[in-house]
Amino acid sequence: MSSTTTGTGTRVPIPPESPGFTAGFASLDAEIDVASLPVTGSIPNWLRGTLLRNGPALFDTSRRSFRHWFDGQAMLHRFAIADGTVSYRNRVLVTPGSTAVREHDRIGYAEFATDPCASLFGRFFTRFRREPSGNSNVNITRVGKQMVALTEPPMPVEFDPETLDTVGVAEYQDAVGGATSTAHPLTDPRTGDLINVVLAFGRRSEYRVTRQRGTLTREVIAAVRSDRPGYLHSFAVTERYVVIVVHPLVVNPLSFVLHGRPFIDNFRWNPATGTRIVVIDTATGAIRVDTTTGACFAFHHINAFDRPGTSDDGGDIVVLDLSTYQDASIVDAFRLERLRAGHAIPVPRPTRFTVAVDDGSVTSRQLSAEPLELPRVAVSAGREHRFVFGCGASDAAGSNFLDQLVRVDCTTGAALTWNEPGTYPGEPVVVARPARAGGTGAEDDGVVLSVALDVAAGTSCLLVLDAATLIELARATVPHTIPFGFHGGFSGDRAR
């Protein structure tokens, strides 16, 4: 991956001849409340609860556009489901970054790939004054009684899960520090604590594995040093271990000070260093494996789990599934100018890595030929899974973006897909059928929820699919287009 300077100081329109999926990268500023969305089909009566979604929605000012999909200012979406009906509400997350766009018509803060100063003169005078935008547009999690939106700078923003009103920054009450963290904290399967990884840049940079016990106070349980740290979007946990996978998209930390470029433009693809895999004992913080394997890139871990005592010498094996790309060119492919022009994107495949804890040996294999991104499993993190659900691409070359949903059987490699021409689904969320409704506990006994863009209708909808077959059961139509988002989750039996 190499940096690009196109579009740094201009507005990036969507060309009229662009493919239909580019409508998912148009700005949405409107905030609405709809008590009952039009529903076609039949939503199972047992399905009751709230789906919360997070993602970018504000991409433009009158003079400039953000440079990257990841830079759009956050918007929250709430679908409340009960008795076969669906209500909808959306709100812009109120942060310094979104306020600068909405109230002052300017890009006021540095983002993942956008510099607030379009000119070299402006960059010179702001190089050492880069305040966080608070643009928590990636994910949602609960910390104790607080619901927070997350992004990679460790600056969670609390919001009300019913009204979606922004409460404010939920500041960490500790001295862990660090410039970035993953926006994918995971629950320790044994303790229920929230685990995350913070990256602190310095002469000797560190990945700091942290634990939260239901509060905003983190404790460091392990530190992994790195001279050339790599970009880290997610990680994995098992019953016994934390697993960090560092792909060779790396940075010299001095670059941030010397060059003043947007964050990701300081990183360089260096495949010769390989992919580093670090396995850490969660209970003791001891590093059990620190090894390398062939170069690849991934945003998202699918899941990981232990197989105790199953290696050739009787030691533990860690099974680690990721959605992997051959290289990091996907990062540049997600630049807004390219997406709005309808360029093809690289697509990842689900890949399984097997790591022997005793000797650090690694093997890998592709689980399916189907492209799969934004993966979700039906089991809790760290438990063994059979199925993975995700967004796929009917064209393996990625010319039509992510236009289908996929279910892959990790045991057999068999795949099911849901596809409708002109419709682009987002991250699938699996909701299990409860025992009170005859649920068996099988991974695919339930439904899949996905927010999808319907290009022809000029609207988005909430899809409800059968998890075992990916047959559509129902859809609830929203009266506007929802920009392509990232992550969220379902909470059952919440009051509407």
The 8 nearest C-alpha neighbors of each residue, nearest first, counted from 0:
[[1, 268, 328, 327, 267, 2, 331, 330],
 [2, 0, 267, 3, 264, 268, 331, 266],
 [1, 3, 264, 0, 4, 265, 331, 263],
 [2, 4, 5, 1, 264, 331, 6, 7],
 [3, 5, 7, 6, 2, 66, 264, 8],
 [6, 4, 7, 3, 336, 66, 8, 9],
 [5, 7, 9, 8, 66, 4, 336, 11],
 [8, 6, 5, 117, 4, 9, 66, 113],
 [7, 9, 117, 6, 63, 10, 118, 64],
 [10, 8, 63, 6, 62, 7, 64, 11],
 [9, 11, 63, 64, 62, 12, 59, 8],
 [10, 12, 64, 336, 9, 13, 6, 63],
 [13, 11, 14, 10, 339, 336, 64, 340],
 [12, 14, 339, 15, 340, 11, 17, 21],
 [13, 15, 17, 16, 12, 340, 339, 341],
 [16, 14, 17, 13, 18, 12, 340, 19],
 [17, 15, 14, 18, 340, 13, 19, 341],
 [16, 18, 341, 14, 15, 340, 19, 21],
 [19, 17, 20, 341, 21, 16, 399, 340],
 [18, 20, 21, 454, 22, 17, 421, 455],
 [19, 21, 22, 18, 23, 400, 423, 454],
 [20, 22, 23, 339, 19, 24, 18, 341],
 [23, 21, 20, 24, 25, 19, 454, 482],
 [24, 22, 482, 483, 21, 25, 20, 481],
 [23, 25, 22, 21, 482, 26, 483, 339],
 [26, 24, 22, 23, 482, 27, 58, 21],
 [27, 25, 57, 56, 58, 28, 24, 59],
 [28, 26, 56, 29, 57, 25, 482, 481],
 [27, 29, 26, 30, 57, 56, 91, 101],
 [30, 28, 27, 31, 90, 89, 91, 479],
 [31, 29, 89, 90, 28, 32, 91, 88],
 [30, 32, 88, 89, 29, 33, 90, 87],
 [31, 33, 88, 87, 34, 89, 30, 86],
 [34, 32, 87, 35, 86, 88, 36, 31],
 [35, 33, 86, 32, 87, 36, 85, 88],
 [36, 34, 86, 85, 33, 84, 37, 87],
 [35, 37, 85, 475, 86, 476, 38, 33],
 [38, 36, 475, 476, 35, 39, 477, 85],
 [39, 37, 475, 474, 36, 40, 476, 473],
 [40, 38, 473, 474, 475, 41, 37, 476],
 [39, 41, 473, 472, 38, 474, 42, 471],
 [40, 42, 473, 472, 43, 39, 83, 38],
 [41, 43, 83, 473, 44, 472, 40, 463],
 [44, 42, 45, 46, 41, 83, 82, 472],
 [45, 43, 46, 82, 83, 42, 81, 47],
 [46, 44, 43, 47, 436, 432, 433, 82],
 [45, 47, 44, 43, 81, 48, 80, 42],
 [48, 46, 81, 492, 80, 491, 45, 49],
 [47, 49, 491, 492, 493, 80, 490, 79],
 [48, 50, 79, 490, 489, 78, 80, 493],
 [49, 51, 489, 78, 488, 77, 79, 490],
 [52, 50, 77, 487, 488, 76, 49, 489],
 [51, 53, 487, 76, 75, 486, 77, 50],
 [54, 52, 75, 486, 138, 136, 487, 74],
 [53, 55, 484, 136, 485, 73, 74, 137],
 [54, 56, 71, 73, 72, 136, 74, 484],
 [55, 57, 26, 27, 71, 72, 74, 482],
 [58, 56, 26, 72, 71, 59, 27, 55],
 [57, 59, 71, 26, 65, 64, 56, 72],
 [60, 58, 64, 63, 57, 65, 61, 26],
 [59, 61, 63, 104, 62, 105, 64, 100],
 [60, 62, 63, 104, 59, 10, 105, 64],
 [63, 61, 60, 10, 9, 64, 59, 8],
 [64, 62, 10, 9, 60, 8, 59, 61],
 [65, 63, 59, 10, 11, 58, 60, 66],
 [64, 66, 58, 67, 113, 70, 59, 71],
 [67, 65, 335, 113, 334, 112, 64, 6],
 [66, 68, 334, 335, 70, 69, 65, 112],
 [69, 67, 70, 335, 333, 71, 334, 66],
 [68, 70, 67, 71, 111, 55, 136, 112],
 [71, 69, 67, 68, 110, 111, 65, 72],
 [72, 70, 55, 58, 57, 56, 69, 68],
 [73, 71, 57, 55, 56, 97, 134, 70],
 [74, 72, 136, 55, 54, 92, 56, 134],
 [73, 75, 91, 92, 90, 54, 56, 55],
 [76, 74, 53, 90, 89, 52, 91, 92],
 [75, 77, 89, 52, 51, 88, 53, 74],
 [78, 76, 51, 88, 87, 50, 89, 79],
 [77, 79, 87, 50, 86, 49, 85, 80],
 [80, 78, 49, 86, 85, 48, 495, 77],
 [79, 81, 85, 47, 48, 84, 49, 78],
 [80, 82, 47, 84, 83, 46, 48, 85],
 [83, 81, 44, 84, 80, 47, 46, 45],
 [82, 84, 42, 81, 44, 43, 41, 80],
 [85, 83, 81, 82, 80, 35, 86, 38],
 [86, 84, 80, 79, 35, 36, 78, 87],
 [85, 87, 35, 34, 79, 78, 33, 36],
 [88, 86, 78, 33, 77, 32, 79, 34],
 [87, 89, 32, 77, 31, 76, 33, 78],
 [90, 88, 76, 30, 75, 31, 77, 87],
 [89, 91, 75, 30, 74, 163, 92, 76],
 [90, 92, 74, 93, 73, 75, 89, 30],
 [91, 93, 74, 73, 165, 94, 90, 75],
 [94, 92, 165, 91, 97, 98, 95, 167],
 [93, 95, 96, 97, 133, 98, 92, 134],
 [96, 94, 98, 132, 97, 99, 133, 93],
 [97, 95, 132, 99, 94, 98, 108, 134],
 [96, 98, 100, 94, 99, 72, 95, 93],
 [99, 97, 95, 101, 100, 96, 102, 94],
 [98, 100, 103, 96, 97, 105, 107, 102],
 [99, 101, 104, 105, 97, 98, 103, 106],
 [102, 100, 98, 104, 99, 103, 97, 105],
 [101, 103, 98, 99, 100, 104, 97, 105],
 [102, 104, 99, 105, 100, 101, 98, 106],
 [105, 103, 100, 60, 101, 102, 99, 61],
 [104, 106, 100, 103, 99, 107, 60, 63],
 [107, 105, 115, 100, 108, 99, 104, 96],
 [106, 108, 115, 99, 105, 96, 109, 100],
 [109, 107, 115, 132, 106, 96, 110, 131],
 [108, 110, 114, 115, 113, 129, 261, 132],
 [109, 111, 113, 112, 70, 108, 114, 261],
 [110, 112, 262, 263, 70, 113, 261, 69],
 [113, 111, 261, 110, 263, 67, 262, 66],
 [114, 112, 110, 66, 261, 109, 65, 111],
 [113, 115, 109, 116, 261, 110, 117, 112],
 [116, 114, 108, 109, 107, 106, 117, 113],
 [117, 115, 121, 114, 122, 118, 119, 125],
 [116, 118, 8, 7, 115, 114, 119, 121],
 [119, 117, 121, 120, 116, 122, 8, 7],
 [118, 120, 122, 121, 123, 117, 116, 124],
 [121, 119, 118, 123, 122, 124, 116, 117],
 [122, 120, 116, 118, 119, 123, 124, 125],
 [123, 121, 119, 125, 120, 124, 116, 126],
 [124, 122, 120, 121, 126, 125, 119, 259],
 [123, 125, 121, 122, 126, 120, 127, 128],
 [126, 124, 128, 122, 127, 123, 121, 129],
 [127, 125, 259, 123, 122, 128, 124, 129],
 [126, 128, 125, 129, 256, 124, 259, 123],
 [129, 127, 125, 126, 130, 124, 131, 122],
 [128, 130, 127, 131, 109, 125, 126, 108],
 [129, 131, 128, 132, 108, 109, 133, 127],
 [132, 130, 133, 129, 108, 109, 152, 134],
 [133, 131, 96, 134, 95, 108, 130, 94],
 [132, 134, 94, 131, 135, 95, 154, 96],
 [133, 135, 132, 136, 72, 73, 96, 94],
 [136, 134, 150, 149, 148, 133, 137, 73],
 [135, 137, 73, 54, 55, 134, 53, 150],
 [138, 136, 150, 54, 485, 149, 135, 53],
 [137, 139, 486, 149, 487, 148, 53, 182],
 [140, 138, 148, 487, 147, 149, 53, 486],
 [141, 139, 147, 146, 142, 148, 138, 149],
 [140, 142, 146, 145, 147, 143, 144, 139],
 [143, 141, 145, 213, 144, 214, 146, 140],
 [142, 144, 213, 145, 214, 141, 146, 212],
 [145, 143, 142, 146, 141, 213, 214, 147],
 [146, 144, 142, 143, 141, 147, 157, 158],
 [147, 145, 141, 157, 140, 158, 142, 160],
 [148, 146, 157, 156, 140, 139, 155, 158],
 [147, 149, 139, 156, 135, 155, 138, 157],
 [150, 148, 135, 155, 138, 182, 137, 139],
 [149, 151, 135, 182, 137, 152, 136, 138],
 [150, 152, 180, 179, 181, 182, 153, 149],
 [151, 153, 179, 154, 150, 180, 178, 131],
 [154, 152, 180, 179, 151, 155, 150, 178],
 [153, 155, 152, 133, 156, 170, 168, 149],
 [156, 154, 149, 169, 148, 147, 168, 153],
 [155, 157, 168, 147, 148, 169, 167, 154],
 [156, 158, 147, 166, 167, 146, 169, 168],
 [159, 157, 165, 166, 164, 163, 147, 146],
 [158, 160, 163, 164, 161, 162, 165, 166],
 [161, 159, 163, 162, 158, 146, 164, 51],
 [162, 160, 159, 163, 495, 77, 164, 158],
 [161, 163, 164, 159, 160, 88, 158, 90],
 [164, 162, 159, 160, 161, 158, 90, 165],
 [165, 163, 162, 159, 158, 166, 90, 92],
 [164, 166, 158, 167, 93, 92, 157, 163],
 [165, 167, 158, 157, 164, 159, 168, 156],
 [168, 166, 157, 156, 165, 169, 158, 94],
 [167, 169, 156, 170, 155, 157, 154, 166],
 [170, 168, 156, 155, 157, 167, 171, 154],
 [169, 171, 168, 172, 154, 155, 215, 156],
 [170, 172, 215, 173, 216, 169, 217, 154],
 [173, 171, 216, 215, 170, 174, 217, 214],
 [174, 172, 216, 171, 175, 217, 218, 176],
 [173, 175, 176, 172, 171, 217, 218, 216],
 [174, 176, 173, 177, 217, 219, 218, 207],
 [177, 175, 174, 199, 178, 173, 197, 198],
 [176, 178, 199, 198, 179, 197, 175, 200],
 [177, 179, 199, 152, 198, 200, 176, 153],
 [180, 178, 152, 151, 198, 153, 177, 197],
 [181, 179, 197, 151, 196, 153, 198, 152],
 [180, 182, 232, 183, 151, 233, 196, 195],
 [181, 183, 150, 151, 149, 138, 184, 180],
 [182, 184, 181, 233, 185, 138, 195, 234],
 [185, 183, 195, 194, 182, 193, 181, 186],
 [186, 184, 194, 193, 183, 187, 195, 380],
 [185, 187, 193, 191, 192, 194, 188, 380],
 [186, 188, 191, 192, 189, 190, 193, 194],
 [189, 187, 238, 191, 190, 186, 381, 380],
 [190, 188, 187, 191, 238, 239, 192, 186],
 [189, 191, 192, 187, 188, 186, 193, 212],
 [190, 192, 187, 186, 188, 189, 193, 212],
 [193, 191, 212, 187, 190, 186, 211, 194],
 [192, 194, 186, 211, 210, 185, 187, 184],
 [195, 193, 210, 185, 184, 209, 186, 192],
 [196, 194, 184, 209, 208, 185, 181, 197],
 [195, 197, 208, 207, 180, 209, 181, 206],
 [198, 196, 180, 207, 206, 179, 177, 208],
 [199, 197, 206, 179, 177, 205, 180, 178],
 [198, 200, 177, 205, 178, 204, 197, 206],
 [201, 199, 204, 252, 198, 205, 178, 177],
 [200, 202, 204, 203, 252, 199, 205, 253],
 [201, 203, 204, 226, 200, 252, 253, 225],
 [204, 202, 201, 226, 225, 224, 205, 200],
 [203, 205, 200, 201, 225, 199, 224, 202],
 [206, 204, 224, 199, 223, 198, 225, 207],
 [205, 207, 198, 223, 222, 197, 196, 224],
 [208, 206, 222, 197, 196, 221, 205, 209],
 [207, 209, 196, 221, 219, 220, 195, 222],
 [210, 208, 219, 195, 218, 194, 220, 217],
 [209, 211, 194, 218, 217, 193, 192, 219],
 [212, 210, 217, 193, 192, 213, 214, 216],
 [211, 213, 192, 214, 193, 210, 216, 217],
 [212, 214, 143, 142, 211, 192, 215, 193],
 [215, 213, 216, 212, 143, 142, 211, 217],
 [214, 216, 171, 172, 217, 211, 213, 170],
 [215, 217, 172, 214, 173, 171, 211, 218],
 [218, 216, 211, 210, 209, 173, 215, 219],
 [217, 219, 209, 210, 220, 211, 216, 175],
 [220, 218, 209, 208, 221, 207, 210, 217],
 [219, 221, 284, 209, 208, 218, 210, 222],
 [222, 220, 284, 208, 219, 207, 223, 285],
 [223, 221, 207, 206, 205, 208, 224, 220],
 [222, 224, 206, 205, 207, 225, 221, 286],
 [225, 223, 205, 204, 203, 206, 222, 226],
 [224, 226, 204, 228, 227, 205, 203, 223],
 [225, 227, 203, 204, 228, 224, 202, 251],
 [228, 226, 225, 250, 251, 249, 229, 252],
 [229, 227, 225, 249, 250, 226, 204, 230],
 [228, 230, 249, 248, 245, 247, 246, 231],
 [229, 231, 248, 249, 232, 228, 246, 245],
 [230, 232, 233, 229, 245, 181, 298, 246],
 [231, 233, 181, 298, 230, 299, 182, 234],
 [234, 232, 181, 183, 299, 231, 300, 298],
 [233, 235, 243, 242, 300, 244, 236, 232],
 [236, 234, 242, 241, 303, 302, 300, 243],
 [237, 235, 241, 381, 240, 242, 303, 380],
 [236, 238, 381, 304, 240, 239, 303, 305],
 [237, 239, 188, 381, 240, 189, 305, 304],
 [240, 238, 237, 281, 280, 241, 282, 305],
 [241, 239, 280, 281, 237, 279, 236, 238],
 [240, 242, 236, 279, 278, 281, 235, 237],
 [241, 243, 278, 235, 277, 236, 234, 240],
 [244, 242, 277, 234, 276, 245, 278, 241],
 [245, 243, 276, 275, 246, 277, 242, 234],
 [246, 244, 275, 229, 274, 243, 276, 231],
 [245, 247, 274, 296, 248, 229, 295, 244],
 [248, 246, 269, 249, 270, 268, 274, 273],
 [249, 247, 268, 229, 267, 246, 230, 266],
 [250, 248, 229, 266, 267, 228, 247, 227],
 [251, 249, 266, 227, 252, 228, 265, 267],
 [250, 252, 253, 227, 254, 249, 228, 266],
 [253, 251, 254, 250, 255, 200, 201, 227],
 [254, 252, 255, 251, 256, 257, 201, 202],
 [253, 255, 257, 252, 256, 258, 251, 265],
 [256, 254, 253, 259, 257, 252, 258, 265],
 [257, 255, 254, 253, 258, 259, 126, 127],
 [258, 256, 254, 255, 253, 259, 126, 260],
 [257, 259, 260, 254, 256, 255, 126, 265],
 [260, 258, 126, 255, 256, 257, 261, 122],
 [259, 261, 258, 264, 262, 265, 255, 114],
 [262, 260, 112, 114, 264, 113, 263, 111],
 [261, 263, 111, 264, 112, 265, 260, 110],
 [262, 264, 265, 266, 112, 111, 261, 2],
 [265, 263, 2, 266, 261, 262, 260, 112],
 [264, 266, 263, 262, 250, 254, 260, 267],
 [267, 265, 250, 249, 264, 263, 248, 268],
 [268, 266, 248, 249, 0, 269, 250, 1],
 [267, 269, 248, 0, 247, 270, 249, 327],
 [268, 270, 247, 271, 272, 267, 248, 249],
 [271, 269, 294, 272, 273, 247, 268, 295],
 [272, 270, 273, 269, 294, 247, 293, 268],
 [271, 273, 270, 269, 247, 274, 294, 291],
 [274, 272, 294, 293, 270, 271, 292, 291],
 [275, 273, 246, 294, 292, 291, 293, 245],
 [274, 276, 291, 245, 244, 290, 273, 246],
 [277, 275, 244, 290, 289, 291, 243, 245],
 [276, 278, 289, 243, 288, 242, 279, 244],
 [277, 279, 242, 288, 287, 241, 286, 240],
 [280, 278, 286, 241, 240, 287, 285, 281],
 [279, 281, 240, 284, 285, 282, 283, 239],
 [282, 280, 240, 284, 283, 239, 241, 279],
 [281, 283, 280, 284, 239, 240, 220, 285],
 [284, 282, 285, 280, 281, 220, 221, 279],
 [283, 285, 221, 280, 220, 281, 279, 282],
 [286, 284, 280, 283, 279, 287, 221, 281],
 [287, 285, 279, 288, 278, 280, 284, 289],
 [286, 288, 278, 279, 285, 356, 280, 289],
 [289, 287, 278, 277, 359, 286, 356, 290],
 [290, 288, 277, 276, 278, 287, 359, 275],
 [289, 291, 276, 275, 359, 288, 277, 292],
 [292, 290, 275, 274, 276, 273, 293, 289],
 [291, 293, 274, 273, 275, 294, 361, 290],
 [292, 294, 273, 274, 295, 291, 270, 272],
 [293, 295, 273, 274, 270, 292, 247, 246],
 [296, 294, 325, 326, 324, 246, 323, 293],
 [297, 295, 324, 326, 246, 323, 327, 325],
 [298, 296, 323, 299, 322, 324, 321, 295],
 [297, 299, 232, 233, 300, 296, 322, 231],
 [300, 298, 297, 233, 322, 321, 301, 373],
 [299, 301, 321, 302, 234, 320, 233, 235],
 [300, 302, 321, 320, 374, 299, 375, 322],
 [301, 303, 320, 300, 380, 235, 319, 381],
 [304, 302, 319, 381, 318, 237, 235, 320],
 [303, 305, 237, 381, 383, 318, 382, 317],
 [306, 304, 317, 307, 316, 237, 318, 238],
 [305, 307, 316, 315, 309, 317, 308, 304],
 [308, 306, 315, 309, 305, 316, 314, 310],
 [307, 309, 314, 313, 315, 310, 306, 316],
 [310, 308, 313, 307, 315, 306, 314, 316],
 [311, 309, 313, 314, 312, 316, 308, 315],
 [310, 312, 313, 309, 314, 308, 355, 315],
 [313, 311, 310, 314, 309, 308, 357, 315],
 [314, 312, 308, 310, 309, 311, 315, 307],
 [313, 315, 308, 310, 312, 357, 309, 307],
 [316, 314, 307, 308, 356, 309, 306, 310],
 [315, 317, 355, 306, 354, 356, 305, 310],
 [316, 318, 305, 354, 353, 304, 306, 319],
 [319, 317, 353, 304, 303, 352, 305, 316],
 [318, 320, 303, 352, 351, 353, 317, 302],
 [319, 321, 351, 301, 302, 350, 303, 352],
 [322, 320, 300, 301, 350, 349, 323, 299],
 [323, 321, 349, 348, 347, 297, 299, 372],
 [324, 322, 297, 347, 296, 348, 321, 349],
 [323, 325, 347, 296, 326, 295, 297, 346],
 [326, 324, 295, 296, 323, 327, 294, 347],
 [325, 327, 296, 295, 324, 328, 294, 329],
 [326, 328, 329, 296, 0, 330, 268, 248],
 [327, 329, 330, 0, 331, 326, 332, 345],
 [328, 330, 332, 327, 331, 345, 333, 344],
 [331, 329, 328, 332, 333, 327, 334, 0],
 [330, 332, 333, 334, 329, 328, 0, 2],
 [331, 333, 329, 330, 334, 344, 328, 337],
 [334, 332, 331, 330, 68, 67, 335, 338],
 [335, 333, 67, 331, 332, 337, 336, 66],
 [336, 334, 67, 338, 66, 337, 68, 339],
 [335, 337, 339, 338, 334, 11, 340, 66],
 [338, 336, 340, 335, 339, 342, 334, 341],
 [337, 339, 335, 341, 340, 336, 342, 333],
 [340, 338, 13, 21, 341, 336, 337, 335],
 [341, 339, 337, 338, 17, 342, 336, 14],
 [342, 340, 338, 339, 17, 18, 21, 337],
 [341, 343, 337, 338, 340, 344, 398, 339],
 [344, 342, 398, 397, 341, 400, 399, 345],
 [343, 345, 397, 332, 346, 400, 342, 398],
 [346, 344, 329, 397, 396, 347, 343, 328],
 [345, 347, 370, 397, 344, 324, 348, 395],
 [348, 346, 324, 323, 370, 322, 371, 372],
 [347, 349, 370, 322, 371, 323, 350, 369],
 [350, 348, 322, 366, 321, 365, 371, 367],
 [349, 351, 365, 366, 321, 320, 364, 348],
 [352, 350, 320, 363, 364, 319, 365, 366],
 [353, 351, 363, 319, 362, 318, 320, 354],
 [352, 354, 318, 362, 361, 317, 319, 363],
 [353, 355, 361, 317, 316, 360, 356, 359],
 [356, 354, 316, 359, 360, 357, 358, 315],
 [355, 357, 359, 315, 358, 316, 288, 354],
 [356, 358, 355, 314, 359, 315, 287, 288],
 [357, 359, 360, 356, 355, 288, 354, 314],
 [360, 358, 355, 356, 288, 357, 290, 354],
 [359, 361, 355, 358, 354, 362, 356, 290],
 [362, 360, 354, 353, 359, 355, 352, 363],
 [361, 363, 353, 352, 354, 360, 364, 351],
 [364, 362, 352, 351, 353, 361, 350, 365],
 [365, 363, 351, 350, 366, 352, 362, 353],
 [364, 366, 350, 367, 349, 351, 348, 363],
 [367, 365, 350, 349, 412, 409, 364, 351],
 [368, 366, 412, 369, 365, 349, 348, 407],
 [367, 369, 370, 348, 366, 365, 349, 412],
 [370, 368, 367, 371, 348, 391, 414, 392],
 [371, 369, 348, 391, 347, 346, 392, 368],
 [372, 370, 391, 390, 389, 348, 347, 349],
 [371, 373, 390, 374, 389, 322, 391, 347],
 [372, 374, 389, 426, 390, 375, 299, 371],
 [375, 373, 389, 372, 301, 388, 387, 371],
 [374, 376, 388, 387, 389, 301, 428, 427],
 [377, 375, 387, 378, 388, 386, 374, 384],
 [376, 378, 442, 429, 375, 379, 443, 430],
 [379, 377, 376, 382, 384, 380, 442, 383],
 [378, 380, 382, 381, 377, 188, 376, 186],
 [381, 379, 382, 302, 378, 236, 186, 185],
 [380, 237, 382, 304, 236, 303, 238, 188],
 [383, 381, 304, 380, 379, 378, 384, 237],
 [382, 384, 304, 381, 385, 303, 378, 305],
 [385, 383, 386, 378, 382, 376, 377, 387],
 [384, 386, 409, 408, 410, 387, 383, 442],
 [387, 385, 408, 407, 409, 384, 376, 406],
 [386, 388, 376, 407, 406, 375, 374, 389],
 [389, 387, 406, 375, 405, 374, 376, 407],
 [390, 388, 374, 405, 373, 371, 372, 404],
 [389, 391, 404, 372, 371, 403, 373, 405],
 [392, 390, 371, 403, 370, 401, 404, 405],
 [391, 393, 401, 394, 402, 403, 370, 395],
 [392, 394, 395, 402, 403, 391, 399, 401],
 [395, 393, 392, 396, 397, 398, 399, 400],
 [394, 396, 397, 392, 393, 370, 346, 369],
 [397, 395, 394, 398, 345, 343, 346, 344],
 [398, 396, 344, 343, 400, 395, 394, 399],
 [397, 399, 343, 396, 400, 394, 344, 342],
 [400, 398, 397, 401, 394, 402, 343, 20],
 [399, 401, 397, 398, 402, 344, 392, 343],
 [402, 400, 392, 391, 403, 390, 423, 399],
 [403, 401, 423, 392, 400, 424, 391, 422],
 [404, 402, 418, 391, 417, 392, 390, 401],
 [403, 405, 390, 417, 391, 416, 389, 424],
 [406, 404, 416, 389, 388, 415, 391, 390],
 [405, 407, 388, 415, 414, 387, 416, 389],
 [408, 406, 414, 387, 386, 413, 409, 412],
 [407, 409, 386, 412, 413, 410, 411, 385],
 [410, 408, 385, 412, 386, 411, 407, 366],
 [409, 411, 408, 412, 385, 386, 413, 366],
 [412, 410, 413, 408, 409, 366, 407, 367],
 [411, 413, 367, 408, 409, 366, 410, 407],
 [414, 412, 408, 411, 407, 415, 367, 409],
 [415, 413, 407, 406, 408, 412, 416, 405],
 [414, 416, 406, 405, 407, 413, 469, 417],
 [417, 415, 405, 404, 418, 406, 403, 414],
 [418, 416, 404, 403, 469, 405, 419, 415],
 [417, 419, 403, 416, 420, 404, 402, 422],
 [418, 420, 422, 421, 417, 403, 402, 423],
 [421, 419, 422, 418, 402, 423, 453, 454],
 [420, 422, 454, 453, 419, 455, 423, 19],
 [423, 421, 453, 452, 419, 420, 454, 402],
 [422, 424, 402, 452, 451, 401, 403, 421],
 [425, 423, 451, 450, 449, 403, 402, 452],
 [424, 426, 450, 449, 451, 427, 390, 423],
 [425, 427, 373, 449, 390, 389, 428, 486],
 [428, 426, 449, 448, 389, 447, 425, 429],
 [427, 429, 448, 447, 449, 430, 426, 375],
 [428, 430, 447, 377, 446, 448, 427, 431],
 [431, 429, 446, 445, 447, 428, 432, 489],
 [432, 430, 445, 444, 433, 429, 446, 438],
 [431, 433, 445, 438, 444, 436, 430, 434],
 [434, 432, 438, 435, 436, 431, 437, 45],
 [433, 435, 438, 437, 436, 432, 439, 440],
 [434, 436, 433, 437, 438, 432, 45, 439],
 [437, 435, 434, 433, 438, 45, 432, 44],
 [438, 436, 434, 435, 439, 433, 432, 440],
 [437, 439, 434, 432, 433, 436, 440, 444],
 [440, 438, 441, 437, 444, 434, 432, 433],
 [439, 441, 438, 442, 444, 431, 434, 432],
 [442, 440, 444, 439, 443, 438, 431, 445],
 [443, 441, 377, 444, 440, 378, 386, 431],
 [442, 444, 467, 466, 441, 445, 377, 431],
 [445, 443, 441, 442, 432, 431, 466, 467],
 [444, 446, 431, 432, 466, 430, 443, 465],
 [445, 447, 466, 465, 430, 464, 429, 463],
 [446, 448, 429, 464, 466, 428, 463, 427],
 [449, 447, 463, 428, 427, 462, 429, 446],
 [450, 448, 427, 462, 425, 461, 426, 424],
 [451, 449, 461, 425, 460, 424, 462, 459],
 [450, 452, 424, 423, 460, 459, 425, 449],
 [451, 453, 459, 423, 422, 454, 458, 424],
 [454, 452, 422, 459, 458, 456, 455, 457],
 [455, 453, 457, 421, 456, 19, 452, 422],
 [456, 454, 457, 453, 421, 458, 19, 422],
 [455, 457, 458, 454, 453, 459, 452, 480],
 [458, 456, 454, 455, 453, 480, 479, 459],
 [459, 457, 480, 479, 456, 453, 478, 477],
 [460, 458, 452, 480, 477, 451, 453, 481],
 [461, 459, 476, 475, 477, 451, 450, 462],
 [460, 462, 450, 475, 474, 449, 451, 476],
 [463, 461, 474, 449, 448, 450, 460, 473],
 [462, 464, 448, 473, 472, 447, 474, 471],
 [465, 463, 471, 447, 469, 472, 446, 470],
 [464, 466, 446, 469, 470, 467, 468, 447],
 [465, 467, 446, 443, 447, 445, 469, 468],
 [468, 466, 443, 465, 469, 444, 445, 446],
 [467, 469, 470, 465, 466, 415, 464, 443],
 [470, 468, 465, 464, 466, 417, 467, 471],
 [471, 469, 468, 465, 464, 472, 417, 466],
 [470, 472, 464, 473, 463, 469, 465, 462],
 [473, 471, 464, 463, 40, 41, 470, 42],
 [474, 472, 40, 463, 41, 39, 42, 471],
 [473, 475, 462, 461, 39, 38, 463, 460],
 [474, 476, 38, 461, 460, 37, 36, 39],
 [477, 475, 460, 37, 36, 459, 474, 478],
 [476, 478, 460, 459, 479, 458, 36, 475],
 [479, 477, 458, 476, 480, 459, 36, 457],
 [480, 478, 458, 477, 459, 481, 457, 476],
 [479, 481, 458, 459, 457, 482, 452, 478],
 [480, 482, 459, 479, 483, 23, 452, 27],
 [483, 481, 23, 24, 56, 484, 480, 25],
 [482, 484, 23, 481, 24, 425, 54, 485],
 [485, 483, 54, 55, 53, 482, 486, 425],
 [484, 486, 54, 137, 53, 426, 138, 483],
 [487, 485, 138, 53, 52, 137, 426, 484],
 [488, 486, 52, 51, 139, 138, 53, 485],
 [487, 489, 51, 50, 428, 490, 52, 486],
 [488, 490, 50, 49, 491, 51, 48, 428],
 [491, 489, 49, 48, 50, 493, 488, 492],
 [490, 492, 48, 493, 47, 489, 49, 46],
 [491, 493, 48, 47, 494, 490, 49, 46],
 [494, 492, 48, 491, 49, 495, 490, 47],
 [495, 493, 492, 48, 79, 49, 81, 47],
 [494, 79, 493, 80, 81, 48, 161, 49]]
